[in-house]
Amino acid sequence: MSKLRPFGKKIVAVTRRLEGDEMLWRYGPRRNRLRRLDSPPFDHPATRAAAEAAGTLPG
């Protein structure tokens, strides 16, 4: 686990760690879980629209 201290403050720390394919991080009372993507999530409307506009949507 690593600790980042924004603005050099000792009372607030961001902690993060890898757990399998997920990055778990905490900033104060907030806890977040990020997952690794191996391809864009085309099931999301904004991602699909961007891929269609760019002509990169897989067929």
PDB file of N, CA, C, O and CB in Angstrom:
ATOM      1  N   MET A   1       0.860  -1.166   0.000  1.00  0.00           N
ATOM      2  CA  MET A   1       0.000   0.000   0.000  1.00  0.00           C
ATOM      3  C   MET A   1       0.905   1.227   0.000  1.00  0.00           C
ATOM      4  O   MET A   1       1.940   1.263   0.666  1.00  0.00           O
ATOM      5  CB  MET A   1      -0.978  -0.001   1.230  1.00  0.00           C
ATOM      6  N   SER A   2       0.487   2.224  -0.762  1.00  0.00           N
ATOM      7  CA  SER A   2       1.257   3.463  -0.776  1.00  0.00           C
ATOM      8  C   SER A   2       0.393   4.605  -0.260  1.00  0.00           C
ATOM      9  O   SER A   2      -0.833   4.565  -0.372  1.00  0.00           O
ATOM     10  CB  SER A   2       1.780   3.774  -2.199  1.00  0.00           C
ATOM     11  N   LYS A   3       1.028   5.612   0.300  1.00  0.00           N
ATOM     12  CA  LYS A   3       0.309   6.777   0.813  1.00  0.00           C
ATOM     13  C   LYS A   3       0.791   8.020   0.083  1.00  0.00           C
ATOM     14  O   LYS A   3       1.994   8.254  -0.029  1.00  0.00           O
ATOM     15  CB  LYS A   3       0.508   6.929   2.347  1.00  0.00           C
ATOM     16  N   LEU A   4      -0.133   8.803  -0.404  1.00  0.00           N
ATOM     17  CA  LEU A   4       0.162  10.080  -1.025  1.00  0.00           C
ATOM     18  C   LEU A   4      -0.402  11.155  -0.125  1.00  0.00           C
ATOM     19  O   LEU A   4      -1.521  11.027   0.372  1.00  0.00           O
ATOM     20  CB  LEU A   4      -0.425  10.174  -2.468  1.00  0.00           C
ATOM     21  N   ARG A   5       0.340  12.189   0.088  1.00  0.00           N
ATOM     22  CA  ARG A   5      -0.114  13.276   0.956  1.00  0.00           C
ATOM     23  C   ARG A   5      -0.252  14.547   0.130  1.00  0.00           C
ATOM     24  O   ARG A   5       0.736  15.238  -0.121  1.00  0.00           O
ATOM     25  CB  ARG A   5       0.870  13.494   2.145  1.00  0.00           C
ATOM     26  N   PRO A   6      -1.502  14.864  -0.303  1.00  0.00           N
ATOM     27  CA  PRO A   6      -1.716  16.072  -1.092  1.00  0.00           C
ATOM     28  C   PRO A   6      -1.315  17.329  -0.328  1.00  0.00           C
ATOM     29  O   PRO A   6      -1.634  17.477   0.852  1.00  0.00           O
ATOM     30  CB  PRO A   6      -3.171  16.167  -1.515  1.00  0.00           C
ATOM     31  N   PHE A   7      -0.630  18.211  -0.996  1.00  0.00           N
ATOM     32  CA  PHE A   7      -0.224  19.505  -0.446  1.00  0.00           C
ATOM     33  C   PHE A   7       0.648  19.365   0.794  1.00  0.00           C
ATOM     34  O   PHE A   7       0.781  20.321   1.559  1.00  0.00           O
ATOM     35  CB  PHE A   7      -1.445  20.329  -0.113  1.00  0.00           C
ATOM     36  N   GLY A   8       1.251  18.188   1.011  1.00  0.00           N
ATOM     37  CA  GLY A   8       2.141  17.993   2.137  1.00  0.00           C
ATOM     38  C   GLY A   8       1.462  17.920   3.494  1.00  0.00           C
ATOM     39  O   GLY A   8       2.141  17.954   4.520  1.00  0.00           O
ATOM     40  N   LYS A   9       0.128  17.818   3.523  1.00  0.00           N
ATOM     41  CA  LYS A   9      -0.587  17.762   4.806  1.00  0.00           C
ATOM     42  C   LYS A   9      -0.437  16.381   5.421  1.00  0.00           C
ATOM     43  O   LYS A   9      -0.517  15.367   4.727  1.00  0.00           O
ATOM     44  CB  LYS A   9      -2.087  18.108   4.623  1.00  0.00           C
ATOM     45  N   LYS A  10      -0.220  16.351   6.719  1.00  0.00           N
ATOM     46  CA  LYS A  10      -0.024  15.077   7.398  1.00  0.00           C
ATOM     47  C   LYS A  10      -1.325  14.404   7.816  1.00  0.00           C
ATOM     48  O   LYS A  10      -1.341  13.197   8.055  1.00  0.00           O
ATOM     49  CB  LYS A  10       0.835  15.279   8.601  1.00  0.00           C
ATOM     50  N   ILE A  11      -2.418  15.164   7.908  1.00  0.00           N
ATOM     51  CA  ILE A  11      -3.658  14.563   8.396  1.00  0.00           C
ATOM     52  C   ILE A  11      -4.482  13.925   7.279  1.00  0.00           C
ATOM     53  O   ILE A  11      -5.306  13.052   7.550  1.00  0.00           O
ATOM     54  CB  ILE A  11      -4.490  15.608   9.104  1.00  0.00           C
ATOM     55  N   VAL A  12      -4.275  14.339   6.044  1.00  0.00           N
ATOM     56  CA  VAL A  12      -5.032  13.773   4.927  1.00  0.00           C
ATOM     57  C   VAL A  12      -4.080  12.938   4.090  1.00  0.00           C
ATOM     58  O   VAL A  12      -3.002  13.399   3.714  1.00  0.00           O
ATOM     59  CB  VAL A  12      -5.710  14.892   4.063  1.00  0.00           C
ATOM     60  N   ALA A  13      -4.482  11.706   3.800  1.00  0.00           N
ATOM     61  CA  ALA A  13      -3.647  10.843   2.969  1.00  0.00           C
ATOM     62  C   ALA A  13      -4.530  10.098   1.983  1.00  0.00           C
ATOM     63  O   ALA A  13      -5.670   9.741   2.281  1.00  0.00           O
ATOM     64  CB  ALA A  13      -2.832   9.848   3.838  1.00  0.00           C
ATOM     65  N   VAL A  14      -3.982   9.876   0.820  1.00  0.00           N
ATOM     66  CA  VAL A  14      -4.625   9.017  -0.172  1.00  0.00           C
ATOM     67  C   VAL A  14      -3.893   7.693  -0.098  1.00  0.00           C
ATOM     68  O   VAL A  14      -2.671   7.652  -0.239  1.00  0.00           O
ATOM     69  CB  VAL A  14      -4.583   9.640  -1.639  1.00  0.00           C
ATOM     70  N   THR A  15      -4.619   6.614   0.121  1.00  0.00           N
ATOM     71  CA  THR A  15      -3.999   5.292   0.123  1.00  0.00           C
ATOM     72  C   THR A  15      -4.526   4.529  -1.073  1.00  0.00           C
ATOM     73  O   THR A  15      -5.670   4.714  -1.488  1.00  0.00           O
ATOM     74  CB  THR A  15      -4.285   4.521   1.452  1.00  0.00           C
ATOM     75  N   ARG A  16      -3.684   3.672  -1.624  1.00  0.00           N
ATOM     76  CA  ARG A  16      -4.103   2.873  -2.781  1.00  0.00           C
ATOM     77  C   ARG A  16      -3.386   1.543  -2.741  1.00  0.00           C
ATOM     78  O   ARG A  16      -2.279   1.420  -2.218  1.00  0.00           O
ATOM     79  CB  ARG A  16      -3.814   3.612  -4.118  1.00  0.00           C
ATOM     80  N   ARG A  17      -4.058   0.537  -3.315  1.00  0.00           N
ATOM     81  CA  ARG A  17      -3.442  -0.784  -3.404  1.00  0.00           C
ATOM     82  C   ARG A  17      -4.130  -1.574  -4.506  1.00  0.00           C
ATOM     83  O   ARG A  17      -5.303  -1.354  -4.809  1.00  0.00           O
ATOM     84  CB  ARG A  17      -3.528  -1.539  -2.046  1.00  0.00           C
ATOM     85  N   LEU A  18      -3.393  -2.486  -5.093  1.00  0.00           N
ATOM     86  CA  LEU A  18      -3.943  -3.382  -6.095  1.00  0.00           C
ATOM     87  C   LEU A  18      -4.464  -4.628  -5.411  1.00  0.00           C
ATOM     88  O   LEU A  18      -3.823  -5.193  -4.526  1.00  0.00           O
ATOM     89  CB  LEU A  18      -2.889  -3.742  -7.162  1.00  0.00           C
ATOM     90  N   GLU A  19      -5.632  -5.037  -5.839  1.00  0.00           N
ATOM     91  CA  GLU A  19      -6.237  -6.258  -5.318  1.00  0.00           C
ATOM     92  C   GLU A  19      -6.750  -7.019  -6.532  1.00  0.00           C
ATOM     93  O   GLU A  19      -7.858  -6.771  -7.008  1.00  0.00           O
ATOM     94  CB  GLU A  19      -7.398  -5.956  -4.269  1.00  0.00           C
ATOM     95  N   GLY A  20      -5.938  -7.947  -7.031  1.00  0.00           N
ATOM     96  CA  GLY A  20      -6.286  -8.631  -8.272  1.00  0.00           C
ATOM     97  C   GLY A  20      -6.218  -7.650  -9.430  1.00  0.00           C
ATOM     98  O   GLY A  20      -5.181  -7.023  -9.649  1.00  0.00           O
ATOM     99  N   ASP A  21      -7.314  -7.509 -10.178  1.00  0.00           N
ATOM    100  CA  ASP A  21      -7.387  -6.565 -11.290  1.00  0.00           C
ATOM    101  C   ASP A  21      -8.039  -5.253 -10.882  1.00  0.00           C
ATOM    102  O   ASP A  21      -8.395  -4.448 -11.743  1.00  0.00           O
ATOM    103  CB  ASP A  21      -8.150  -7.177 -12.444  1.00  0.00           C
ATOM    104  N   GLU A  22      -8.199  -5.027  -9.595  1.00  0.00           N
ATOM    105  CA  GLU A  22      -8.845  -3.799  -9.134  1.00  0.00           C
ATOM    106  C   GLU A  22      -7.877  -2.939  -8.329  1.00  0.00           C
ATOM    107  O   GLU A  22      -7.048  -3.447  -7.573  1.00  0.00           O
ATOM    108  CB  GLU A  22     -10.081  -4.130  -8.290  1.00  0.00           C
ATOM    109  N   MET A  23      -7.999  -1.634  -8.507  1.00  0.00           N
ATOM    110  CA  MET A  23      -7.234  -0.668  -7.723  1.00  0.00           C
ATOM    111  C   MET A  23      -8.189  -0.125  -6.670  1.00  0.00           C
ATOM    112  O   MET A  23      -9.228   0.444  -7.005  1.00  0.00           O
ATOM    113  CB  MET A  23      -6.629   0.493  -8.628  1.00  0.00           C
ATOM    114  N   LEU A  24      -7.847  -0.296  -5.414  1.00  0.00           N
ATOM    115  CA  LEU A  24      -8.647   0.226  -4.320  1.00  0.00           C
ATOM    116  C   LEU A  24      -7.946   1.469  -3.797  1.00  0.00           C
ATOM    117  O   LEU A  24      -6.760   1.420  -3.471  1.00  0.00           O
ATOM    118  CB  LEU A  24      -8.847  -0.839  -3.189  1.00  0.00           C
ATOM    119  N   TRP A  25      -8.666   2.582  -3.712  1.00  0.00           N
ATOM    120  CA  TRP A  25      -8.052   3.780  -3.158  1.00  0.00           C
ATOM    121  C   TRP A  25      -9.012   4.492  -2.245  1.00  0.00           C
ATOM    122  O   TRP A  25     -10.232   4.414  -2.395  1.00  0.00           O
ATOM    123  CB  TRP A  25      -7.592   4.713  -4.262  1.00  0.00           C
ATOM    124  N   ARG A  26      -8.425   5.191  -1.289  1.00  0.00           N
ATOM    125  CA  ARG A  26      -9.213   5.869  -0.260  1.00  0.00           C
ATOM    126  C   ARG A  26      -8.659   7.268  -0.053  1.00  0.00           C
ATOM    127  O   ARG A  26      -7.447   7.454   0.054  1.00  0.00           O
ATOM    128  CB  ARG A  26      -9.201   5.070   1.073  1.00  0.00           C
ATOM    129  N   TYR A  27      -9.529   8.229   0.001  1.00  0.00           N
ATOM    130  CA  TYR A  27      -9.166   9.623   0.252  1.00  0.00           C
ATOM    131  C   TYR A  27     -10.084  10.117   1.347  1.00  0.00           C
ATOM    132  O   TYR A  27     -11.252  10.409   1.092  1.00  0.00           O
ATOM    133  CB  TYR A  27      -9.280  10.514  -1.046  1.00  0.00           C
ATOM    134  N   GLY A  28      -9.574  10.216   2.562  1.00  0.00           N
ATOM    135  CA  GLY A  28     -10.421  10.561   3.702  1.00  0.00           C
ATOM    136  C   GLY A  28     -11.494   9.495   3.883  1.00  0.00           C
ATOM    137  O   GLY A  28     -11.176   8.308   3.947  1.00  0.00           O
ATOM    138  N   PRO A  29     -12.756   9.898   3.966  1.00  0.00           N
ATOM    139  CA  PRO A  29     -13.816   8.912   4.157  1.00  0.00           C
ATOM    140  C   PRO A  29     -14.270   8.245   2.852  1.00  0.00           C
ATOM    141  O   PRO A  29     -15.073   7.313   2.882  1.00  0.00           O
ATOM    142  CB  PRO A  29     -14.997   9.570   4.819  1.00  0.00           C
ATOM    143  N   ARG A  30     -13.763   8.716   1.716  1.00  0.00           N
ATOM    144  CA  ARG A  30     -14.203   8.179   0.422  1.00  0.00           C
ATOM    145  C   ARG A  30     -13.411   6.943   0.047  1.00  0.00           C
ATOM    146  O   ARG A  30     -12.182   6.929   0.125  1.00  0.00           O
ATOM    147  CB  ARG A  30     -14.066   9.235  -0.675  1.00  0.00           C
ATOM    148  N   ARG A  31     -14.123   5.908  -0.360  1.00  0.00           N
ATOM    149  CA  ARG A  31     -13.496   4.667  -0.818  1.00  0.00           C
ATOM    150  C   ARG A  31     -13.942   4.415  -2.248  1.00  0.00           C
ATOM    151  O   ARG A  31     -15.121   4.549  -2.572  1.00  0.00           O
ATOM    152  CB  ARG A  31     -13.867   3.458   0.109  1.00  0.00           C
ATOM    153  N   ASN A  32     -12.998   4.052  -3.097  1.00  0.00           N
ATOM    154  CA  ASN A  32     -13.286   3.830  -4.506  1.00  0.00           C
ATOM    155  C   ASN A  32     -12.637   2.549  -4.977  1.00  0.00           C
ATOM    156  O   ASN A  32     -11.591   2.139  -4.474  1.00  0.00           O
ATOM    157  CB  ASN A  32     -12.810   5.009  -5.350  1.00  0.00           C
ATOM    158  N   ARG A  33     -13.270   1.927  -5.946  1.00  0.00           N
ATOM    159  CA  ARG A  33     -12.772   0.691  -6.527  1.00  0.00           C
ATOM    160  C   ARG A  33     -12.771   0.875  -8.046  1.00  0.00           C
ATOM    161  O   ARG A  33     -13.809   1.152  -8.647  1.00  0.00           O
ATOM    162  CB  ARG A  33     -13.647  -0.551  -6.090  1.00  0.00           C
ATOM    163  N   LEU A  34     -11.607   0.721  -8.653  1.00  0.00           N
ATOM    164  CA  LEU A  34     -11.470   0.859 -10.096  1.00  0.00           C
ATOM    165  C   LEU A  34     -11.129  -0.499 -10.679  1.00  0.00           C
ATOM    166  O   LEU A  34     -10.315  -1.231 -10.116  1.00  0.00           O
ATOM    167  CB  LEU A  34     -10.387   1.911 -10.465  1.00  0.00           C
ATOM    168  N   ARG A  35     -11.736  -0.838 -11.788  1.00  0.00           N
ATOM    169  CA  ARG A  35     -11.419  -2.125 -12.401  1.00  0.00           C
ATOM    170  C   ARG A  35     -10.713  -1.908 -13.732  1.00  0.00           C
ATOM    171  O   ARG A  35     -10.952  -0.921 -14.427  1.00  0.00           O
ATOM    172  CB  ARG A  35     -12.697  -2.967 -12.600  1.00  0.00           C
ATOM    173  N   ARG A  36      -9.852  -2.837 -14.066  1.00  0.00           N
ATOM    174  CA  ARG A  36      -9.092  -2.772 -15.315  1.00  0.00           C
ATOM    175  C   ARG A  36      -9.999  -3.176 -16.479  1.00  0.00           C
ATOM    176  O   ARG A  36     -10.715  -4.175 -16.413  1.00  0.00           O
ATOM    177  CB  ARG A  36      -7.832  -3.693 -15.250  1.00  0.00           C
ATOM    178  N   LEU A  37      -9.950  -2.389 -17.525  1.00  0.00           N
ATOM    179  CA  LEU A  37     -10.711  -2.695 -18.732  1.00  0.00           C
ATOM    180  C   LEU A  37      -9.765  -3.196 -19.808  1.00  0.00           C
ATOM    181  O   LEU A  37      -8.691  -2.627 -20.006  1.00  0.00           O
ATOM    182  CB  LEU A  37     -11.495  -1.455 -19.226  1.00  0.00           C
ATOM    183  N   ASP A  38     -10.154  -4.259 -20.506  1.00  0.00           N
ATOM    184  CA  ASP A  38      -9.318  -4.731 -21.601  1.00  0.00           C
ATOM    185  C   ASP A  38      -9.809  -4.204 -22.945  1.00  0.00           C
ATOM    186  O   ASP A  38      -9.128  -4.350 -23.960  1.00  0.00           O
ATOM    187  CB  ASP A  38      -9.284  -6.252 -21.619  1.00  0.00           C
ATOM    188  N   SER A  39     -10.994  -3.590 -22.950  1.00  0.00           N
ATOM    189  CA  SER A  39     -11.518  -2.942 -24.156  1.00  0.00           C
ATOM    190  C   SER A  39     -12.537  -1.892 -23.713  1.00  0.00           C
ATOM    191  O   SER A  39     -13.033  -1.951 -22.588  1.00  0.00           O
ATOM    192  CB  SER A  39     -12.169  -3.993 -25.145  1.00  0.00           C
ATOM    193  N   PRO A  40     -12.851  -0.940 -24.578  1.00  0.00           N
ATOM    194  CA  PRO A  40     -13.834   0.088 -24.193  1.00  0.00           C
ATOM    195  C   PRO A  40     -15.199  -0.539 -23.903  1.00  0.00           C
ATOM    196  O   PRO A  40     -15.579  -1.511 -24.556  1.00  0.00           O
ATOM    197  CB  PRO A  40     -13.968   1.151 -25.307  1.00  0.00           C
ATOM    198  N   PRO A  41     -15.938   0.002 -22.936  1.00  0.00           N
ATOM    199  CA  PRO A  41     -17.265  -0.530 -22.611  1.00  0.00           C
ATOM    200  C   PRO A  41     -18.309  -0.027 -23.619  1.00  0.00           C
ATOM    201  O   PRO A  41     -18.966   0.987 -23.381  1.00  0.00           O
ATOM    202  CB  PRO A  41     -17.672  -0.128 -21.169  1.00  0.00           C
ATOM    203  N   PHE A  42     -18.457  -0.735 -24.738  1.00  0.00           N
ATOM    204  CA  PHE A  42     -19.360  -0.287 -25.796  1.00  0.00           C
ATOM    205  C   PHE A  42     -20.831  -0.362 -25.394  1.00  0.00           C
ATOM    206  O   PHE A  42     -21.693   0.090 -26.148  1.00  0.00           O
ATOM    207  CB  PHE A  42     -19.135  -1.110 -27.037  1.00  0.00           C
ATOM    208  N   ASP A  43     -21.137  -0.923 -24.223  1.00  0.00           N
ATOM    209  CA  ASP A  43     -22.521  -0.937 -23.759  1.00  0.00           C
ATOM    210  C   ASP A  43     -22.927   0.417 -23.171  1.00  0.00           C
ATOM    211  O   ASP A  43     -24.105   0.636 -22.886  1.00  0.00           O
ATOM    212  CB  ASP A  43     -22.716  -2.040 -22.719  1.00  0.00           C
ATOM    213  N   HIS A  44     -21.957   1.332 -22.987  1.00  0.00           N
ATOM    214  CA  HIS A  44     -22.273   2.674 -22.488  1.00  0.00           C
ATOM    215  C   HIS A  44     -22.593   3.568 -23.688  1.00  0.00           C
ATOM    216  O   HIS A  44     -21.833   3.590 -24.656  1.00  0.00           O
ATOM    217  CB  HIS A  44     -21.080   3.267 -21.641  1.00  0.00           C
ATOM    218  N   PRO A  45     -23.713   4.310 -23.639  1.00  0.00           N
ATOM    219  CA  PRO A  45     -24.128   5.116 -24.801  1.00  0.00           C
ATOM    220  C   PRO A  45     -23.081   6.121 -25.277  1.00  0.00           C
ATOM    221  O   PRO A  45     -22.916   6.291 -26.485  1.00  0.00           O
ATOM    222  CB  PRO A  45     -25.388   5.854 -24.467  1.00  0.00           C
ATOM    223  N   ALA A  46     -22.377   6.784 -24.382  1.00  0.00           N
ATOM    224  CA  ALA A  46     -21.389   7.781 -24.797  1.00  0.00           C
ATOM    225  C   ALA A  46     -20.199   7.122 -25.486  1.00  0.00           C
ATOM    226  O   ALA A  46     -19.683   7.651 -26.470  1.00  0.00           O
ATOM    227  CB  ALA A  46     -20.912   8.594 -23.590  1.00  0.00           C
ATOM    228  N   THR A  47     -19.764   5.981 -24.980  1.00  0.00           N
ATOM    229  CA  THR A  47     -18.640   5.271 -25.587  1.00  0.00           C
ATOM    230  C   THR A  47     -19.029   4.758 -26.960  1.00  0.00           C
ATOM    231  O   THR A  47     -18.250   4.850 -27.909  1.00  0.00           O
ATOM    232  CB  THR A  47     -18.178   4.109 -24.693  1.00  0.00           C
ATOM    233  N   ARG A  48     -20.243   4.214 -27.066  1.00  0.00           N
ATOM    234  CA  ARG A  48     -20.723   3.706 -28.351  1.00  0.00           C
ATOM    235  C   ARG A  48     -20.832   4.835 -29.371  1.00  0.00           C
ATOM    236  O   ARG A  48     -20.416   4.672 -30.518  1.00  0.00           O
ATOM    237  CB  ARG A  48     -22.083   3.012 -28.181  1.00  0.00           C
ATOM    238  N   ALA A  49     -21.382   5.969 -28.970  1.00  0.00           N
ATOM    239  CA  ALA A  49     -21.539   7.098 -29.886  1.00  0.00           C
ATOM    240  C   ALA A  49     -20.180   7.615 -30.357  1.00  0.00           C
ATOM    241  O   ALA A  49     -20.015   7.941 -31.532  1.00  0.00           O
ATOM    242  CB  ALA A  49     -22.331   8.230 -29.210  1.00  0.00           C
ATOM    243  N   ALA A  50     -19.212   7.691 -29.453  1.00  0.00           N
ATOM    244  CA  ALA A  50     -17.874   8.156 -29.824  1.00  0.00           C
ATOM    245  C   ALA A  50     -17.207   7.191 -30.796  1.00  0.00           C
ATOM    246  O   ALA A  50     -16.558   7.626 -31.748  1.00  0.00           O
ATOM    247  CB  ALA A  50     -17.003   8.328 -28.578  1.00  0.00           C
ATOM    248  N   ALA A  51     -17.356   5.884 -30.570  1.00  0.00           N
ATOM    249  CA  ALA A  51     -16.770   4.891 -31.457  1.00  0.00           C
ATOM    250  C   ALA A  51     -17.446   4.916 -32.826  1.00  0.00           C
ATOM    251  O   ALA A  51     -16.773   4.771 -33.846  1.00  0.00           O
ATOM    252  CB  ALA A  51     -16.878   3.496 -30.840  1.00  0.00           C
ATOM    253  N   GLU A  52     -18.751   5.097 -32.862  1.00  0.00           N
ATOM    254  CA  GLU A  52     -19.453   5.202 -34.142  1.00  0.00           C
ATOM    255  C   GLU A  52     -19.019   6.445 -34.901  1.00  0.00           C
ATOM    256  O   GLU A  52     -18.827   6.388 -36.116  1.00  0.00           O
ATOM    257  CB  GLU A  52     -20.967   5.225 -33.923  1.00  0.00           C
ATOM    258  N   ALA A  53     -18.861   7.562 -34.211  1.00  0.00           N
ATOM    259  CA  ALA A  53     -18.437   8.816 -34.864  1.00  0.00           C
ATOM    260  C   ALA A  53     -17.016   8.676 -35.422  1.00  0.00           C
ATOM    261  O   ALA A  53     -16.703   9.235 -36.474  1.00  0.00           O
ATOM    262  CB  ALA A  53     -18.503  10.006 -33.861  1.00  0.00           C
ATOM    263  N   ALA A  54     -16.166   7.938 -34.723  1.00  0.00           N
ATOM    264  CA  ALA A  54     -14.778   7.767 -35.162  1.00  0.00           C
ATOM    265  C   ALA A  54     -14.641   6.634 -36.172  1.00  0.00           C
ATOM    266  O   ALA A  54     -13.588   6.464 -36.787  1.00  0.00           O
ATOM    267  CB  ALA A  54     -13.874   7.502 -33.962  1.00  0.00           C
ATOM    268  N   GLY A  55     -15.717   5.856 -36.339  1.00  0.00           N
ATOM    269  CA  GLY A  55     -15.673   4.722 -37.265  1.00  0.00           C
ATOM    270  C   GLY A  55     -14.874   3.549 -36.738  1.00  0.00           C
ATOM    271  O   GLY A  55     -14.362   2.750 -37.522  1.00  0.00           O
ATOM    272  N   THR A  56     -14.758   3.430 -35.430  1.00  0.00           N
ATOM    273  CA  THR A  56     -13.960   2.354 -34.823  1.00  0.00           C
ATOM    274  C   THR A  56     -14.801   1.330 -34.065  1.00  0.00           C
ATOM    275  O   THR A  56     -14.252   0.481 -33.363  1.00  0.00           O
ATOM    276  CB  THR A  56     -12.939   2.946 -33.885  1.00  0.00           C
ATOM    277  N   LEU A  57     -16.114   1.399 -34.198  1.00  0.00           N
ATOM    278  CA  LEU A  57     -16.977   0.431 -33.504  1.00  0.00           C
ATOM    279  C   LEU A  57     -16.812  -0.937 -34.144  1.00  0.00           C
ATOM    280  O   LEU A  57     -17.019  -1.080 -35.349  1.00  0.00           O
ATOM    281  CB  LEU A  57     -18.470   0.876 -33.546  1.00  0.00           C
ATOM    282  N   PRO A  58     -16.440  -1.952 -33.359  1.00  0.00           N
ATOM    283  CA  PRO A  58     -16.278  -3.287 -33.939  1.00  0.00           C
ATOM    284  C   PRO A  58     -17.602  -3.829 -34.447  1.00  0.00           C
ATOM    285  O   PRO A  58     -18.661  -3.602 -33.862  1.00  0.00           O
ATOM    286  CB  PRO A  58     -15.682  -4.247 -32.912  1.00  0.00           C
ATOM    287  N   GLY A  59     -17.513  -4.536 -35.528  1.00  0.00           N
ATOM    288  CA  GLY A  59     -18.727  -5.025 -36.178  1.00  0.00           C
ATOM    289  C   GLY A  59     -19.104  -6.337 -35.758  1.00  0.00           C
ATOM    290  O   GLY A  59     -20.109  -6.871 -36.227  1.00  0.00           O
TER     291      GLY A  59
END
